């Protein structure tokens, strides 16, 4: 049997060769010699993406994402859990998807790209599932807090991205004051000009046109 280093090298070589099937086989071979830890979680996550996008096997992807997400401390675990929730939602399992996303948001959770992603998606799912308004409002407040924190800490191009998402969160709330805040955020992106990037500026201008007066 090959050792861990040889298995990892086989994965690297398969990736360089650009053969998806060989890459899947190499990743599975790696998991036979190292089935725990961060690297194994990453292998399972990549295999899950392959099952989903190359083989159209959502059930197989769900199992792999679930295993990757359960590996505590693995850098890929949050991304795997969001992917798991997306797959569950696509299969009509909204409540399970909501449950998985809430796992990423314990009390006092620090803002990260993954918590913001989870909150964006959770907000949509709660609305689609007819959740109580108080639950939607609570998630939207946390969503805005995380996006604002990330925007303030980001460099200009990335900041524009978070400000656009923050504006969208204000729009989702739908009240007069929230729409005014959305307009303010869009203005911030527009005033950033070239630092924000043409795509972000155009998106902000177009979004402003759709806001109720």
C-alpha positions, 0 to 999 in steps of 0.5 A: 500500500502507498503511504500518505506522501505518495498518495498526495503526490498522485493527487497532485499529478492527476490534477496537473494532468487535467483528467477529472476521472483520474483525479477522483480516483487519486483522491479516493486512493488518498482517503484509503490511507488518510481518512481523517483531518483537514487534508481528508476533508478537502479531498471529500469536499473536492470529490463532492463537487465532482459528484455534483457538477460532473456526475450530476449526483446530488445524493453522492455530493451530499454525503461527501459534503456532510463528511467534510463539514463534520471534520472539526477545525478543517479550513474547508469545513464551513465551505462544505457545510454551505455546499451541503445546505445548498444541495439540501435546499435544491432537493426540497429539504429546506428545514435540513438546510436551515439546520445546517446553516445555523450550525455555522452561526453559534452565539457570538460567531465572528464575521467571516466570509463563510458566516456572511454567506451562510446568513445570506442564504439563511435569510432567503431560506427563511423567507421561502419557508414562511418562517416567523417574521421575528426570526427573519428580522433576527437573521437579517440583523446578524447578516447586516452586522457581519457584512458591515464588519467584513466591508469595513475590514476589506480592501477597496475592491472587496469592500465594494463587494460586501457593500453591495451585499449589505445594500441587498440585505437592507433592500430585503428588509424593505422598510423606508429607513432600510431602503434609505440605508441601501441607497447610502451603501450604493452611493458609497460604491459609486463614489469609490469609482475605479477602486470599486471596479466598473462591474461593482459601480454599474451594479450599484447604479442599476440597483439604485434605479430599482429602489422605490422612491 
